Structure formats: structure tokens, C-alpha cells
Amino acid sequence: MKLLYFAWVREKTGTSSEDVSIPENIATVSELVDWLKTREGGYAEAFADQNVVRVAVNQEYVTLDHAVSDEDEVAFFPPVTGG
Amino acid sequence: MIRVQQQDFDLGAELSQMTEGNHAIGGLCSFVGLVRDIAGEDEISAMTLEHYPGMTEKALAEIEAEAQARWPLDATLVIHRYGRLEPGAQIVLVAAASAHRDAAFEACHFLIDWLKTKAPFWKLEDTADGGKWVDARDSDAAATARWSEQAASSDDDQDAAE
């Protein structure tokens, strides 16, 4: 699975992109986030308040109950502020 | 047309190109967003725009397609810059051309409102206290929601007319 992080989520995790092999029991975005929070580094802090982190799977906005698989590109970022 | 780029754009040239050769266009409406030198109580020396390459283009194309589905438009243009920008710099251009002004005005307003809450861009402001990520504003979400309500109410009008 390819993981991408943007803006302050990127700063807190300390990485902009990484390829990970996720445990087999992870089926949703929510489970993926719970797993990421157990990793070393700033992940727990980045996902401390899940309400302020937006998620895209394969470049489409999704909610926490969305399914994920090892082939997906999953991105985490704050609410957008362009324009 | 959608463009995501680091370099500046020539507003006049971009707008001229949109209408060139199409004399069915009676109105062209554009909006340009600029970097301000003040945010709340902070003085801003520069701003850095980060985006999600790939998803940005996809999101902007969806927003443009939505505008074209809602109004009879002859041309639309969205240019959004990324990277480091100083106060006064152009950040974004949205423009819509149509036979009549109402469609052009409304589509232009819709494009910028939707872009602000859907396109994956993030602003980092350089202040005297260091870099600060700009927070999303509730008023922007409300501006986007207004168009959803409007679409629903114009559908109702359509039903009533039938």
C-alpha cells in the first residue's frame, strides 16, 4: 500500500510518502489509522484527532468506513485551504 | 481547461484566448485570488502552497465538469498555482464564458466556492513567529453548501414548472 501525507499531517508523521505492507486483518480506513497510530514516530500525534484528518483512497475523498486493500494509494491530509 | 502550475499567468492573455474565435459568447466572468500580506493579526511575508499531484487535477476536472453540467457554458478555465508566493501574487484564476451574463457570473462563483473546499491544496503562511498552516474556514464550507441547496431548489422550480 502506498501512503501519502500532506501539510501538517506530513510534518507530524515526518514523511511525505511510504510503501507499507499492512497486516491482513486491516479492511477499512479506520482500521488502517488505528494500526498507523501504533507505529513509532509522530503517527499517534498526527492522528490524535481523526475528525480533522481527511482521507482519499486512490485520489477520491472517502470516509473512515471505506474499504482499503494492499493495492491502494491512501492519502491523509488536513481540510483543504486552496483558492 | 485545467492547469496546475508554479509559474505566474497573464490574466489578459488567458481571458482573450478563452473567447477567441467564438462569437456566440456574450459574457465572460473571471475571479482572481491574490496573496494578502495580512492574516488575522499576523503579517505575512510569503505563502507556500502544497498540493496533491494527480488528485488535484482530478478534483479540478470534476469541479469544471460540474459547472458545465449546471450552466450553458462555452468555455471554462481554472488555473491554480503552487509553491512559494509573495503578497500581491496571483494564486488562482477561475473564469466562465457563456452567451449571457447570468450563467457566466454564477458559474464563476460556483467554481471558486467548490474549488476552495474540494481541491487538495494547503496554504502555509510565513509569519514573524514561523510557518503557520491556514485553517479551513466554516464560511467556505457554507459557501459550497449554498450551491448544493441552490441546485436542489432549482430542480424544484423545474418540477413546479412541469
Interface residues (C-beta under 8 A of the other chain):
Chain A: L4 F6 A7 W8 A56 Q59 E60 Y61 A75 F77 P78 P79 V80 T81 G82 G83
Chain B: G33 L49 E50 H51 Y52 G54 M55 K58 H80 I91 V92 I112 L115 K116 T117 K118 A119 P120 F121 W122 K123 L124 W133 V134 D135 A136 D140
